[in-house]
Amino acid sequence: MFCRPPTKVAFLAQVCLLFMLAGTPEVAKALQEPSEPADAKEQEEAYPPPLELYEAETIPFSAPPPLGFFTGIKCDVNSNIYLVYSDAPGVGSEVITLDTPLPPVRKLSLDSRTVVSYAVQSLAGYELVRREDFAVDPRGTVYALLEAYHRRPDKEHKEIPDYLIAKFKDDGTVDSFLKLQKTPGENFEPWRFAVFPDGNFLVTGIVYSDPGRLERPFTGIFSRGGVLVQQVKPSGDIRPRTTPPVPEADQPKGGEQASGGAKPGQDEGQSGHGDSGARGFVPAYSLTVGAPDGNIYLMRASNPTRIYAVSPIGEVVQEWSVKPPRSDVEPMEMSLAGQNRLLLEFVHAWTPEDPKSHLVLALLDLGTGQVTATYQLPAKSHVSPACMTVRDEFLTLGTTEDRKLKVVKFVAR
């Protein structure tokens, strides 16, 4: 399950994990035993009835077991899985600050049953470097969006950081860096990004004013040299209802470690998540994925969920508005599912106030804009969904009986 950031702060968060203590029957059971809200029936009738998934194959790894997963799981065309997960006990109990170490990006190769880690520990000229997001192109090249400070920020010293994109080699070491050039006359904070086949980047984030107030979302295409070449303005994009303060310098903005979506029942394109009215506006609650067709798919976690296909020249060539399958779930993951399809993962996350959880996997046909199928995992599977392959196999993550990482393939029948 995913956890929400605390309501009292718009962008700060505890580590929000897919589920804690993976493989624990009590946690997995909670994912599969949903509460049934009174107004959910009408919404569910618009979706195909869920297909039950059945275990087809288990692929064990020698790596330690995952104890929790961060948002933003990705797959390449060869069904390798890329994700950030913790294998250390206790991660997720503390509030994230700039000094909180984040787990590396990891690649799980199903063919070799190996795990490769991608991380930037330090960088010459900067006292503090922190990963905000990561991306994988269809060929499997890994990139990371970094927030870099020449001097470690504190309450007395506030610095506008540099934003860098690191490109990695296949062995997990850094290949190259580029610095995103600052946009003229604006304070732009990038939070999410994806890579086009030509090497340019789609970057989405926020623009804020000098007093530290949010102004608007910003999405643009940056060249391989880090220069802004085209601003992208999707129709019906998210917009602020309030102008909450930008986080303090020693607090993170939300990045990959946070998750969330629009508050159920919110008006289209507006923000959600508690009384602050800010979180749905923030592009931290967006997802991006680069596709073999050359486009990048951008998802905004509004209600309905908005998805845009952005071309390499910055045109929104297609867009979709997808209502959630239930009134109590929010979009948490998006991944490619073969040609012309996206797999959307809707979750009603466990919270102390509302401990019952629900998970819906929905297959979106990009040709028709319709959800053509929904899926559910068996109640006692004790796994977490990751990706859907071109062969319609569902890759899930879990823990073996001897406390090791495993990938389990499921199929519908």
C-alpha positions as CSV (number, residue, x, y, z in Angstrom):
1,M,0.0,0.0,0.0
2,F,1.1,3.6,-0.3
3,C,0.9,6.1,2.6
4,R,-0.1,9.7,2.2
5,P,2.0,12.6,3.3
6,P,0.9,14.3,6.5
7,T,-2.1,16.5,5.9
8,K,-0.6,19.5,7.7
9,V,2.2,20.0,5.2
10,A,1.7,20.2,1.4
11,F,4.9,18.8,0.1
12,L,6.8,17.1,3.0
13,A,6.3,13.5,3.7
14,Q,7.3,10.5,5.6
15,V,8.6,7.7,3.4
16,C,5.5,6.5,1.6
17,L,5.9,2.8,0.8
18,L,3.9,0.4,-1.3
19,F,3.7,-1.8,1.8
20,M,5.8,-2.2,4.9
21,L,7.2,-5.6,5.8
22,A,6.6,-7.2,2.5
23,G,5.5,-10.8,2.7
24,T,3.7,-10.2,6.0
25,P,0.3,-11.9,5.7
26,E,-1.5,-9.3,7.7
27,V,-0.4,-6.5,5.4
28,A,-1.0,-8.4,2.2
29,K,-4.4,-9.5,3.5
30,A,-5.3,-5.8,4.0
31,L,-4.7,-5.1,0.4
32,Q,-7.1,-7.8,-0.7
33,E,-10.0,-7.3,1.6
34,P,-11.5,-4.0,0.6
35,S,-14.1,-1.9,2.3
36,E,-17.1,-1.3,0.1
37,P,-18.1,2.4,0.1
38,A,-21.8,3.2,-0.4
39,D,-21.3,5.1,-3.6
40,A,-18.8,2.8,-5.2
41,K,-21.2,0.5,-7.0
42,E,-22.2,3.0,-9.7
43,Q,-18.6,3.8,-10.6
44,E,-17.6,0.1,-10.7
45,E,-20.4,-0.7,-13.1
46,A,-18.6,1.4,-15.8
47,Y,-15.6,-0.9,-15.5
48,P,-15.3,-4.5,-16.7
49,P,-15.6,-7.0,-13.8
50,P,-12.2,-7.8,-12.4
51,L,-10.3,-10.9,-13.7
52,E,-8.6,-13.1,-11.2
53,L,-4.9,-13.5,-11.6
54,Y,-3.2,-16.8,-11.0
55,E,0.4,-17.5,-10.2
56,A,2.4,-18.8,-13.2
57,E,6.0,-18.7,-12.2
58,T,8.3,-17.7,-9.3
59,I,11.7,-16.2,-9.9
60,P,13.8,-16.2,-6.7
61,F,16.8,-13.8,-6.2
62,S,19.7,-14.0,-3.8
63,A,19.2,-10.4,-2.8
64,P,17.8,-9.4,0.6
65,P,14.0,-9.1,0.9
66,P,12.3,-5.8,0.2
67,L,10.7,-4.2,3.3
68,G,8.9,-1.5,1.4
69,F,8.6,0.0,-2.0
70,F,8.6,3.6,-3.1
71,T,6.4,5.0,-5.8
72,G,7.5,5.1,-9.5
73,I,8.1,1.4,-10.4
74,K,9.1,1.1,-14.1
75,C,9.8,-1.6,-16.6
76,D,11.6,-1.7,-20.0
77,V,10.6,-3.6,-23.1
78,N,12.6,-6.6,-21.9
79,S,10.6,-6.9,-18.7
80,N,13.4,-5.7,-16.4
81,I,12.0,-4.0,-13.4
82,Y,13.4,-0.7,-12.1
83,L,12.4,0.5,-8.6
84,V,13.4,2.0,-5.3
85,Y,12.9,-0.2,-2.3
86,S,14.2,-0.5,1.2
87,D,15.8,-3.7,2.5
88,A,16.7,-2.1,5.9
89,P,14.4,-2.5,8.9
90,G,12.8,0.6,10.3
91,V,12.9,2.7,7.1
92,G,9.7,4.7,6.9
93,S,9.3,5.5,10.6
94,E,11.1,8.9,10.3
95,V,10.2,12.1,8.6
96,I,12.3,12.6,5.5
97,T,14.7,15.5,5.5
98,L,17.5,16.4,3.1
99,D,19.9,14.3,5.2
100,T,17.8,11.2,5.2
101,P,19.6,8.6,3.0
102,L,17.4,7.2,0.2
103,P,17.8,3.7,-1.1
104,P,19.3,3.5,-4.6
105,V,17.5,2.8,-7.8
106,R,17.6,-0.9,-8.5
107,K,17.3,-2.9,-11.7
108,L,15.9,-6.5,-11.3
109,S,16.9,-8.6,-14.3
110,L,14.7,-11.6,-14.6
111,D,17.0,-13.4,-17.1
112,S,20.1,-13.3,-15.0
113,R,18.3,-13.0,-11.6
114,T,20.6,-10.2,-10.6
115,V,20.2,-6.8,-9.0
116,V,22.1,-3.7,-10.2
117,S,22.1,-0.5,-8.1
118,Y,22.3,3.0,-9.4
119,A,23.2,5.8,-7.1
120,V,25.1,9.2,-6.9
121,Q,26.7,9.4,-3.5
122,S,28.6,12.7,-4.0
123,L,29.5,15.2,-6.7
124,A,32.5,17.5,-7.0
125,G,31.6,21.1,-6.1
126,Y,28.5,20.2,-4.1
127,E,28.1,19.5,-0.4
128,L,24.7,17.8,-0.8
129,V,23.3,15.9,-3.7
130,R,19.8,14.3,-3.5
131,R,17.8,12.3,-5.9
132,E,14.4,13.7,-6.7
133,D,13.2,11.2,-9.4
134,F,14.5,8.6,-11.8
135,A,13.6,7.6,-15.3
136,V,14.2,4.7,-17.6
137,D,14.0,4.9,-21.4
138,P,12.5,1.9,-23.4
139,R,16.0,0.5,-24.0
140,G,16.7,0.3,-20.3
141,T,19.0,3.3,-19.8
142,V,18.6,4.8,-16.3
143,Y,18.6,8.5,-15.5
144,A,18.3,10.3,-12.2
145,L,17.0,13.9,-11.5
146,L,19.3,15.4,-8.8
147,E,18.9,18.4,-6.5
148,A,22.4,19.7,-5.8
149,Y,23.6,22.3,-3.2
150,H,27.0,24.0,-3.2
151,R,26.5,24.5,0.5
152,R,24.4,22.4,2.8
153,P,21.2,24.5,3.4
154,D,19.9,25.4,6.9
155,K,17.7,28.0,8.4
156,E,20.4,30.6,8.2
157,H,21.6,29.7,4.7
158,K,19.1,29.2,1.9
159,E,20.4,28.4,-1.5
160,I,18.5,27.8,-4.8
161,P,19.9,24.4,-5.8
162,D,21.2,23.3,-9.2
163,Y,19.1,20.6,-10.8
164,L,21.1,17.9,-12.6
165,I,20.3,14.9,-14.7
166,A,22.6,11.9,-14.3
167,K,22.9,9.2,-17.0
168,F,24.1,5.8,-15.8
169,K,25.9,3.0,-17.5
170,D,24.6,-0.6,-17.5
171,D,26.8,-1.5,-14.5
172,G,25.2,1.2,-12.3
173,T,28.1,3.7,-12.5
174,V,27.5,7.3,-13.7
175,D,28.1,7.9,-17.4
176,S,27.5,11.7,-17.6
177,F,25.8,14.7,-16.0
178,L,24.0,17.7,-17.4
179,K,22.7,20.8,-15.6
180,L,19.2,22.1,-16.3
181,Q,19.5,25.7,-17.1
182,K,17.4,28.1,-15.1
183,T,14.3,29.4,-16.9
184,P,14.5,33.2,-17.4
185,G,12.8,35.3,-14.7
186,E,11.3,32.3,-12.9
187,N,12.1,30.0,-10.0
188,F,11.4,26.5,-11.4
189,E,11.6,23.4,-9.3
190,P,11.6,20.2,-11.4
191,W,10.1,17.2,-9.7
192,R,9.4,14.5,-12.3
193,F,10.9,13.8,-15.7
194,A,11.1,11.3,-18.6
195,V,13.4,10.8,-21.6
196,F,12.5,11.0,-25.3
197,P,14.3,8.8,-27.8
198,D,16.3,11.7,-29.1
199,G,17.8,12.3,-25.7
200,N,15.7,15.3,-24.8
201,F,13.8,15.4,-21.5
202,L,10.2,16.2,-20.5
203,V,10.4,17.8,-17.1
204,T,7.5,18.8,-14.9
205,G,7.5,20.8,-11.7
206,I,6.4,24.1,-10.2
207,V,7.1,27.7,-10.6
208,Y,7.1,29.8,-7.4
209,S,7.5,33.5,-6.7
210,D,10.2,35.2,-4.7
211,P,8.3,35.2,-1.4
212,G,8.1,31.5,-1.7
213,R,4.5,31.0,-2.9
214,L,3.4,28.6,-5.5
215,E,2.3,30.1,-8.8
216,R,1.6,27.4,-11.3
217,P,2.7,24.1,-12.7
218,F,5.4,24.1,-15.3
219,T,6.1,21.4,-17.9
220,G,8.8,21.8,-20.6
221,I,11.1,20.0,-22.9
222,F,14.8,20.4,-22.1
223,S,17.6,19.6,-24.6
224,R,20.5,17.2,-24.0
225,G,22.4,20.2,-23.0
226,G,19.9,21.2,-20.3
227,V,18.4,24.2,-22.2
228,L,14.6,24.7,-22.2
229,V,13.5,24.4,-25.8
230,Q,9.7,24.2,-25.5
231,Q,7.1,24.7,-22.8
232,V,4.2,22.3,-22.8
233,K,0.8,23.5,-21.7
234,P,-1.8,20.6,-21.7
235,S,-5.4,21.7,-21.8
236,G,-7.3,21.2,-18.6
237,D,-4.1,20.8,-16.6
238,I,-4.0,20.9,-12.9
239,R,-4.2,24.3,-11.2
240,P,-3.8,25.7,-7.7
241,R,-6.8,26.5,-5.5
242,T,-4.5,28.1,-2.9
243,T,-0.9,29.3,-2.8
244,P,0.7,27.3,0.0
245,P,4.3,28.1,1.1
246,V,7.2,26.4,-0.6
247,P,9.1,24.0,1.8
248,E,11.9,25.1,3.9
249,A,15.4,24.5,2.6
250,D,16.1,21.6,4.8
251,Q,12.9,19.8,3.9
252,P,12.2,17.8,0.7
253,K,9.5,18.7,-1.8
254,G,8.0,15.3,-2.1
255,G,9.8,13.7,-5.1
256,E,9.8,10.0,-5.6
257,Q,9.5,9.2,-1.9
258,A,6.1,10.7,-1.6
259,S,2.8,9.6,-3.2
260,G,-0.7,10.7,-3.4
261,G,-3.5,11.7,-5.8
262,A,-6.6,13.7,-6.0
263,K,-9.1,13.6,-3.2
264,P,-12.1,11.5,-4.2
265,G,-14.9,13.7,-5.3
266,Q,-12.7,16.6,-6.2
267,D,-13.5,18.7,-9.2
268,E,-11.6,17.9,-12.4
269,G,-8.2,19.4,-12.6
270,Q,-8.2,20.7,-9.1
271,S,-6.2,19.8,-6.1
272,G,-7.0,17.4,-3.3
273,H,-5.5,15.8,-0.2
274,G,-6.9,17.4,2.9
275,D,-7.7,20.9,3.7
276,S,-4.5,22.5,2.4
277,G,-5.9,22.2,-1.2
278,A,-2.4,22.0,-2.6
279,R,-1.2,18.5,-3.1
280,G,-3.2,17.6,-6.3
281,F,-1.8,20.8,-7.9
282,V,1.8,19.8,-7.2
283,P,3.4,17.8,-10.0
284,A,5.0,15.6,-7.5
285,Y,1.7,13.8,-7.7
286,S,2.3,13.1,-11.4
287,L,3.8,10.2,-13.2
288,T,5.8,10.1,-16.5
289,V,6.8,7.2,-18.7
290,G,8.7,7.2,-22.0
291,A,7.3,4.9,-24.7
292,P,8.7,3.1,-27.7
293,D,6.3,5.1,-29.9
294,G,8.5,8.2,-29.2
295,N,6.0,9.9,-27.0
296,I,6.0,10.5,-23.2
297,Y,2.9,9.8,-21.2
298,L,2.2,12.2,-18.4
299,M,-0.3,11.5,-15.8
300,R,-1.8,14.0,-13.4
301,A,-3.4,12.6,-10.3
302,S,-6.5,14.7,-10.5
303,N,-10.1,13.4,-10.4
304,P,-10.8,12.3,-13.1
305,T,-7.2,11.2,-13.8
306,R,-5.7,13.1,-16.7
307,I,-3.2,11.5,-19.1
308,Y,-1.4,13.3,-21.9
309,A,0.7,11.9,-24.7
310,V,3.4,14.5,-25.4
311,S,5.5,14.3,-28.6
312,P,9.2,15.1,-28.9
313,I,8.4,18.5,-30.3
314,G,6.2,19.4,-27.3
315,E,2.7,18.8,-28.8
316,V,0.0,17.1,-26.8
317,V,-1.0,14.7,-29.5
318,Q,-3.7,12.9,-27.4
319,E,-5.2,13.1,-24.0
320,W,-7.5,11.0,-21.9
321,S,-9.7,11.6,-18.9
322,V,-10.1,8.4,-16.7
323,K,-12.5,8.2,-13.8
324,P,-11.3,6.0,-11.0
325,P,-12.9,2.6,-10.7
326,R,-14.1,3.4,-7.2
327,S,-14.8,6.5,-5.2
328,D,-12.2,5.7,-2.6
329,V,-9.1,5.0,-4.7
330,E,-6.4,7.2,-6.2
331,P,-3.9,6.6,-9.0
332,M,-0.6,5.6,-7.7
333,E,1.3,3.9,-10.5
334,M,1.3,4.0,-14.3
335,S,3.4,1.8,-16.7
336,L,3.5,0.6,-20.2
337,A,1.6,-2.7,-21.0
338,G,2.7,-3.6,-24.4
339,Q,1.8,-1.6,-27.6
340,N,-0.8,1.1,-27.2
341,R,-1.8,0.2,-23.6
342,L,-1.1,1.6,-20.1
343,L,-1.5,-0.3,-16.8
344,L,-3.0,2.0,-14.1
345,E,-2.8,1.1,-10.5
346,F,-5.5,2.6,-8.2
347,V,-5.0,2.3,-4.4
348,H,-7.0,3.1,-1.3
349,A,-4.0,3.3,1.0
350,W,-4.0,2.1,4.6
351,T,-4.0,4.8,7.2
352,P,-4.5,4.7,11.0
353,E,-7.8,6.6,10.5
354,D,-9.0,4.3,7.6
355,P,-7.1,1.0,7.9
356,K,-9.0,-0.9,5.1
357,S,-7.2,-0.9,1.8
358,H,-8.2,-1.7,-1.8
359,L,-6.1,-2.2,-5.0
360,V,-7.4,-2.1,-8.6
361,L,-5.3,-2.8,-11.7
362,A,-6.9,-1.2,-14.8
363,L,-5.8,-1.7,-18.4
364,L,-6.3,1.5,-20.5
365,D,-6.5,1.2,-24.3
366,L,-4.8,4.3,-25.7
367,G,-6.7,3.9,-29.0
368,T,-10.2,4.1,-27.5
369,G,-9.4,5.8,-24.2
370,Q,-11.4,3.0,-22.5
371,V,-10.5,0.7,-19.6
372,T,-10.8,-2.7,-21.3
373,A,-10.0,-4.9,-18.3
374,T,-9.4,-4.8,-14.6
375,Y,-7.5,-7.4,-12.5
376,Q,-7.2,-8.5,-8.9
377,L,-4.5,-10.5,-7.2
378,P,-5.5,-13.5,-5.1
379,A,-6.1,-12.8,-1.5
380,K,-3.2,-14.8,-0.2
381,S,-0.6,-13.9,-2.8
382,H,1.4,-11.7,-0.4
383,V,3.0,-9.8,-3.3
384,S,2.9,-6.3,-4.7
385,P,2.3,-5.5,-8.4
386,A,5.1,-4.0,-10.5
387,C,4.5,-4.2,-14.3
388,M,2.6,-5.9,-17.1
389,T,4.7,-7.5,-19.9
390,V,3.9,-7.5,-23.6
391,R,2.8,-11.2,-23.1
392,D,0.1,-10.1,-20.6
393,E,2.1,-11.4,-17.6
394,F,1.9,-9.4,-14.4
395,L,5.2,-9.1,-12.6
396,T,4.9,-8.8,-8.8
397,L,7.4,-8.5,-6.0
398,G,7.5,-10.3,-2.7
399,T,9.6,-12.3,-0.3
400,T,10.5,-16.0,-0.3
401,E,10.2,-18.3,2.6
402,D,13.9,-17.9,3.4
403,R,13.6,-14.1,3.4
404,K,14.9,-13.3,-0.1
405,L,13.6,-11.1,-2.9
406,K,11.3,-12.8,-5.5
407,V,9.5,-11.9,-8.6
408,V,6.2,-13.7,-9.2
409,K,4.5,-13.9,-12.6
410,F,0.7,-13.9,-12.7
411,V,-1.6,-14.5,-15.6
412,A,-5.4,-14.1,-16.1
413,R,-7.4,-17.0,-17.2
